[in-house]
Amino acid sequence: MVGVGPGDPEYLTVKALKALERCRAVAGWPSVLGRLPLEGKEVVALSYQNQEAELKRLAALSLSADVCLAVHGDPAVSDWELMERVRALGVPLEIISGVSSVNVALARAGLDLARVVVVSQHAREPQPLPPPECSRDLVVIPPPDVEAVRRVALELRSRGCDVWLMEDLTLPTESVRRVEGLGDTRPASSLVILVGKCAHALRQRAEGR
């Protein structure tokens, strides 16, 4: 399983590139495969409809040849369900770490990972937001649904957080905008991260402002 970075090909690591070069077959979501050098490979575009059957087929192929499963960013950031599904197939699995869009979002917001809570809701069992008393800023990977993104953004705003909606980080279509109201919460992409600077709001509530 290869993390291929947040989008910009320059974030593809040397280790990831070498893995892709040696793999006979490379599978992944079409949005991932479309930005990778895959000439001469068997390219397998996964979808919600075919992923179970294709992963089983690729697991069988991996017993005689290297197979790469390419994923956005880093496999350890919100791809735990996919990792569990692959491990359940009973074949050897190597995780090749990549650069996550969470790292890029932190850089854009001027935040440090040690001072935030990262919440992944991009899963069948999404993580809930921490309680309003949480004393840290939040980085939220929302569900890939327009209304869900709006709900999360407005929930953060209701807590007094300063909220930024970040889309397509590192891509030519990158957008980073502050959420001021409902009209600012409609994403144009499925690659969305919400950053809520909430720690200051908690301090203000504690001081009775």
C-alpha positions in Angstrom: 0.0 0.0 0.0 1.7 3.2 -1.3 1.0 6.7 -0.1 1.4 8.9 -3.1 1.1 12.3 -1.5 -1.6 15.0 -1.5 -1.6 15.7 -5.2 1.4 17.6 -6.5 3.7 15.0 -8.1 6.7 16.6 -6.4 5.3 15.2 -3.1 5.7 11.7 -4.4 8.6 10.1 -2.3 11.5 8.3 -3.9 10.5 5.2 -2.0 7.0 5.4 -3.4 8.2 5.9 -6.9 10.5 2.9 -6.7 7.6 0.7 -5.4 5.4 1.8 -8.3 8.2 1.0 -10.8 8.6 -2.5 -9.6 4.9 -3.4 -9.3 3.3 -5.4 -12.1 -0.2 -4.0 -11.3 -1.2 -0.7 -9.7 -4.7 -0.3 -8.2 -6.4 2.8 -6.7 -9.2 5.3 -7.1 -9.2 6.9 -10.5 -8.4 10.3 -9.0 -5.2 8.8 -7.6 -4.2 6.8 -10.7 -4.6 9.7 -13.0 -1.6 11.5 -11.6 0.9 8.6 -11.5 3.5 7.4 -14.0 2.0 4.0 -14.9 3.1 3.2 -18.4 3.4 -0.5 -19.0 1.5 -1.4 -15.9 -1.8 -3.2 -15.4 -3.9 -0.4 -14.1 -6.9 -1.2 -11.9 -9.4 1.5 -11.2 -11.2 0.8 -8.0 -14.8 1.8 -7.3 -17.2 1.1 -4.4 -18.8 -1.5 -6.7 -15.8 -3.5 -7.8 -13.3 -3.1 -4.9 -14.1 -6.3 -3.1 -13.7 -8.5 -6.2 -10.6 -6.6 -7.5 -8.8 -6.7 -4.1 -9.3 -10.4 -3.9 -8.0 -10.9 -7.5 -5.0 -8.6 -6.8 -4.3 -10.5 -3.5 -4.0 -13.7 -5.5 -1.7 -12.0 -8.1 0.5 -10.7 -5.3 1.5 -14.2 -4.4 3.6 -14.3 -7.6 4.3 -10.6 -8.4 4.4 -7.2 -6.6 1.1 -5.3 -6.5 0.7 -1.7 -5.5 -2.4 -0.2 -4.0 -2.0 3.5 -4.4 -3.8 5.8 -2.0 -4.1 9.6 -1.4 -1.6 11.1 1.0 -0.5 8.6 3.7 -2.2 5.2 4.2 -2.1 5.7 8.0 -4.2 8.9 7.8 -7.9 7.9 7.4 -7.3 4.7 5.3 -7.5 2.3 8.2 -10.7 0.6 6.9 -8.9 -0.1 3.6 -5.8 -1.4 5.4 -8.0 -3.8 7.5 -9.7 -5.0 4.4 -6.4 -5.8 2.7 -5.0 -7.5 5.8 -8.1 -9.7 6.0 -7.1 -11.2 2.6 -4.1 -12.8 4.4 -1.3 -11.7 2.0 1.9 -9.9 3.0 1.4 -6.2 3.2 4.0 -3.4 3.3 2.9 0.1 4.1 4.9 2.8 2.3 4.2 6.1 4.0 3.5 9.3 2.1 2.9 13.0 2.7 -0.6 13.6 4.0 -2.8 16.5 3.0 -3.1 17.0 6.8 0.5 18.0 6.9 -0.1 20.5 4.1 -3.2 21.9 5.8 -1.3 22.4 9.0 1.4 24.4 7.1 -1.3 26.5 5.4 -2.9 27.3 8.8 0.4 27.8 10.6 -0.3 25.1 13.1 1.7 22.2 14.7 0.5 18.6 14.8 1.3 18.5 18.5 -1.3 21.2 19.2 -4.2 19.9 17.2 -6.7 17.1 17.2 -7.1 15.3 13.9 -10.6 13.9 13.2 -11.3 11.6 10.3 -14.9 11.3 9.2 -14.1 9.8 5.8 -15.1 6.3 6.9 -18.1 4.1 7.3 -17.8 4.7 11.1 -16.8 8.4 11.2 -15.1 9.7 14.3 -17.2 12.3 16.2 -15.9 15.7 16.9 -14.4 16.2 20.4 -16.6 18.0 22.9 -16.7 21.8 22.8 -14.5 21.9 25.9 -11.6 20.5 23.8 -8.7 22.9 24.3 -7.0 22.3 21.0 -7.5 23.4 17.4 -9.1 20.8 15.1 -8.2 19.4 11.7 -11.2 17.5 10.3 -11.3 15.3 7.2 -15.1 15.4 6.6 -17.3 12.9 4.7 -17.2 13.3 0.9 -20.6 14.9 0.9 -21.5 18.5 0.4 -24.1 18.6 3.1 -21.9 16.8 5.6 -19.1 19.4 4.9 -21.6 22.2 5.6 -22.8 20.6 8.8 -19.2 20.1 10.2 -18.2 23.7 9.2 -21.2 25.2 10.8 -20.8 23.1 13.9 -17.3 24.4 14.3 -18.5 28.0 13.7 -21.2 27.5 16.4 -18.4 26.8 18.8 -16.8 30.1 18.1 -14.0 28.6 16.0 -12.3 30.4 13.1 -12.9 27.9 10.3 -11.0 27.4 7.0 -12.2 25.2 4.2 -9.2 23.8 2.2 -9.7 22.0 -1.1 -7.3 20.3 -3.5 -4.2 21.1 -1.5 -1.0 21.3 -3.6 -3.0 20.9 -6.8 -3.4 23.8 -9.4 -7.1 24.0 -8.2 -6.1 24.5 -4.6 -8.5 26.8 -2.6 -8.2 28.0 1.0 -11.0 30.2 2.2 -12.3 31.3 5.6 -15.8 30.2 6.4 -17.9 33.2 7.3 -21.4 31.7 6.8 -23.5 29.1 5.0 -22.5 30.4 1.5 -18.8 29.7 2.2 -19.4 26.0 3.1 -20.1 24.5 -0.3 -17.0 22.6 -1.5 -16.2 22.2 -5.2 -14.1 19.1 -4.7 -14.1 15.8 -2.7 -10.6 16.5 -1.5 -11.6 18.7 1.5 -10.1 19.5 4.9 -11.6 21.7 7.5 -9.4 23.5 10.0 -11.0 25.0 13.1 -8.9 27.3 15.2 -10.9 26.7 18.4 -8.5 27.0 21.3 -8.9 30.8 21.4 -12.7 30.4 21.6 -12.4 28.1 24.6 -10.2 30.6 26.4 -12.7 33.4 25.8 -15.5 31.3 27.2 -13.4 30.5 30.2 -12.8 34.2 30.8 -16.5 34.9 30.4 -16.2 37.1 27.3 
